[in-house]
Amino acid sequence: MSTLTEIEEATEKLPVTQKQELMLFLAARLRAAGAQLPEPRQFSREQMAAWIAEDEADLQQFRKSV
């Protein structure tokens, strides 16, 4: 495998446990290479309130359908 696309396609065929192993392997390699974590994302109170309201509305709709 020599391209990211080939690796991604091969990864799709792995069982979940091996995907987890791969994630840990990659994380260790990134840390060893000195990779920086991305900056935390910032969300406004309004954005979070809108998401919560949408989630609550979806829950109510779900409860009505069952």
N, C-alpha and C positions, 0 to 999 in steps of 0.2 A: 504494500500500500504506500502510495507516494503522495496522494492528495488528500486534503481535508474532506472532500466529498466522499472518497473511498473509505476513509476512516469513519465518517458519520454513518455511512451505509452499513459498514461492518458492526458498528456499535449498536445499531437498531436490532441486530440479530442476537445480541448477548442477553442472557437471563439477567434479571434485576440484580442479583448478588454480584455478578461480574461487572455490571455497570457501576455499582457502588464501589467496588474495588478500583475500577478505572478512575473514578472521581477522586478517590483518596490518593492514588498514584499521581494524578495530574496536580492535585493541590500540593503535594509534597515537593514535586519538581518546581512548581511556581514559587513556593516559599524558598527553596534552595537557590533559585535564580534571583531572589531578591525582588520578586514582583510585589507591587504595592496593591493594597485593597482599594477598591473604588470608594470614592467619597460617599457618605451616607446621603440618601435622597431626602429632600425636604418636601413635605406636603403641608399645605395650609389647613387650618381647622375646617375651613369651608369644604375643601376637597374631601377630607376624611368624613365630615358630616354627611356629604352627599353620598359617599360610598356606603356608609352605614344605613342611610335612609333607603337606598336602592336595595341593599341586602335585606333589610326588614320587609320591604314591599315584596321582594321575591319570595321570602319565607311565607308571608301571608298568602300569596298566590299559590304556592306549593301546598299549603295546608288546605286550601279550598278545593284543590284538585284531587286530594286523596280521600 
